[in-house]
Amino acid sequence: MGERGIKLNDVYLDKGTICIRRNKIHKECIIPISDDVKEILENYIKIPMKLNPTSQYLFPSFRGGCYKSKWISNYGYNKIF
């Protein structure tokens, strides 16, 4: 699930970290974030909260859950790059 499954309560802006709970090696990772990323996230978090206030994900799908990896590879990543 990795980054697509980050929940809002996994983002610790006060500490400047993000917790990745489910990754390829099945270990929890604490990732430090820069002040620039922290500022971007502070503003970004307001968007999903407006679009779907019941979703618990940082990158919510329109249905409120997280995106499936197939969707990201077919539509998200490939459209951006």
C-alpha positions in Angstrom: 0.0 0.0 0.0 2.9 2.4 0.8 2.4 6.1 0.1 -1.1 5.7 -1.3 -2.3 4.3 2.0 -1.0 7.1 4.2 -3.6 8.2 6.6 -4.1 11.7 7.9 -3.2 10.6 11.4 0.2 9.3 10.0 1.3 12.8 9.2 2.9 14.5 12.1 3.4 18.1 11.0 4.4 19.2 14.5 7.2 16.7 14.5 8.0 17.1 10.8 7.6 13.3 10.0 5.3 10.9 8.1 4.8 7.4 9.2 4.7 4.8 6.4 3.0 1.8 8.1 2.7 -0.7 5.2 5.5 -0.9 2.8 7.3 -3.6 0.7 9.4 -4.8 3.6 6.4 -4.8 6.0 8.2 -2.5 8.5 7.0 0.8 9.8 9.2 3.7 8.6 9.3 7.2 10.0 10.2 9.7 7.2 11.4 13.2 8.1 10.0 16.0 6.0 11.6 19.3 5.2 10.0 22.6 6.2 9.0 23.2 2.5 7.1 19.8 2.4 5.6 20.5 5.8 4.2 23.8 4.5 2.9 22.2 1.3 1.2 19.4 3.3 -0.4 22.0 5.7 -2.1 23.5 2.7 -2.7 20.3 0.8 -4.5 18.6 3.8 -7.2 21.1 3.6 -8.2 19.9 0.1 -9.1 16.3 0.9 -10.9 17.4 4.0 -13.1 19.6 1.9 -13.7 17.1 -0.8 -14.4 14.1 1.4 -14.4 15.0 5.1 -15.0 11.4 6.2 -11.9 10.0 4.5 -9.0 9.1 6.7 -6.4 9.0 3.8 -3.9 11.7 2.8 -4.5 10.9 -0.9 -8.2 9.8 -0.9 -10.0 8.4 -3.9 -13.4 9.9 -4.7 -15.0 7.1 -2.8 -13.1 8.0 0.4 -10.7 5.0 0.4 -7.2 5.0 -1.0 -6.5 4.5 -4.7 -5.7 1.0 -5.9 -2.2 0.5 -7.2 -3.5 -0.3 -10.7 -5.3 3.0 -10.9 -2.2 4.9 -9.9 0.0 3.1 -12.5 -2.7 3.4 -15.2 -4.0 6.9 -14.6 -1.9 8.8 -12.0 1.8 8.1 -12.6 1.6 7.6 -16.3 -0.4 10.8 -16.9 2.0 12.9 -14.9 5.2 11.4 -16.3 
